[in-house]
C-alpha cells in the first residue's frame, strides 16, 4: 500500500477513499467570496494589508459602482 503526500505537506494519507459530500454545492459568488475572505485574512495576519483601509476602499468602490448603475438605469428609462 503506497501512501501519498498531501498537497499541504502536512503528512501522508492512506489509499484514496470515495469522497462523501456532506454539504451543498457552492455558487460561484460564494466560492469567490470565501477565497477573497481567506486571502484578506492571510494578508492581514502577515502585516501586508491594513484591514480597516481595505474595508474603507471596498466600501467606496461599491458605492461608486452602485451610483454608476443607478445613473445608467435612469438613462435607460429616459
C-alpha positions in Angstrom: 0.0 0.0 0.0 1.5 3.3 -1.2 0.9 6.4 0.8 0.6 9.8 -0.9 1.9 13.2 0.2 -0.8 15.7 0.9 -0.6 18.9 -1.2 -0.3 20.9 2.0 2.8 19.0 3.0 1.2 18.0 6.3 1.9 14.3 6.1 0.8 11.2 4.4 -2.6 9.7 3.8 -3.7 6.2 3.2 -5.3 4.9 0.0 -7.9 7.2 -1.5 -11.5 6.6 -0.5 -14.6 7.8 -2.3 -15.4 11.3 -1.1 -18.7 11.7 0.7 -20.4 15.0 0.0 -21.7 16.4 3.3 -22.7 19.9 2.1 -24.3 21.6 -0.9 -22.5 22.8 -4.0 -21.4 26.4 -3.5 -22.3 29.0 -6.0 -19.6 30.8 -7.9 -20.2 34.0 -5.9 -20.0 32.1 -2.5 -16.7 30.5 -3.6 -15.2 33.7 -4.7 -16.3 35.4 -1.5 -14.8 32.7 0.6 -11.5 32.8 -1.3 -11.3 36.6 -1.1 -12.0 36.5 2.7 -9.3 33.9 3.3 -6.8 35.9 1.2 -7.6 39.2 3.0 -7.2 37.5 6.4 -3.9 35.9 5.4 -2.5 39.2 4.1 -3.7 41.0 7.3 -2.1 38.3 9.5 1.2 38.8 7.7 1.1 42.5 8.1 0.8 43.1 4.3 -2.7 44.6 4.4 -4.4 47.1 6.7 -7.9 45.6 7.1 -9.6 49.0 8.0 -8.0 50.7 5.0 -9.1 47.8 2.7 -12.7 47.8 4.0 -12.9 51.6 3.6 -11.6 51.3 0.0 -14.0 48.5 -0.8 -17.0 50.5 0.6 -16.0 53.4 -1.5 -15.7 51.3 -4.6 -19.1 49.5 -4.0 -20.7 53.0 -3.6 -19.2 54.2 -6.9 -20.5 51.1 -8.7 -23.9 51.4 -7.1 -24.2 55.1 -8.2 -23.0 54.4 -11.7 -25.5 51.6 -12.0 -28.3 53.8 -10.8 -27.4 56.5 -13.2 -27.3 54.0 -16.1 -30.7 52.7 -15.2 -32.1 56.3 -15.2 -30.5 56.9 -18.6 -32.1 53.7 -19.9 -35.5 54.8 -18.7 -35.3 58.2 -20.4 
